[in-house]
């Protein structure tokens, strides 16, 4: 039940740009931000992941500011905050290993070899680049684009790009592993990890 509720709250949080786009026609900005605050508080209470807590705290601070300011423009910065928080989490894990992707990889392969550790580090760096670029575009759309463009990018295109990156990395890793080569494109090691 808790997993289902957490997934539902997560889905509603992902739909935030669309909710803002349609909600501003009927609701005051502070009510939309208050709804987001409630979702984030529920997510915080249900989260067992230590790396999700800082992300949720940053999002809650943002949502509290948006409630207080009651400005339409304040509603647009949630994707920027999320990307910045994710960038900080992923970048910090590079400084204080193991990195985020290595932690996830070790759930399936606890005895991850050195090539796998190096590869997960490279993938974490790739995600840092993604969050930096995506957050920058989110900031530009928040400051200069119409609500329609902001909603389209942050509520659809950004998720599509994230899915493409995730799927592309997965397919690349599977292809290289099946060929028996190194997963890390920057490594010259001959044997694949996780086989």
Beta strands, then each sheet from edge to edge (+ up, - down):
end
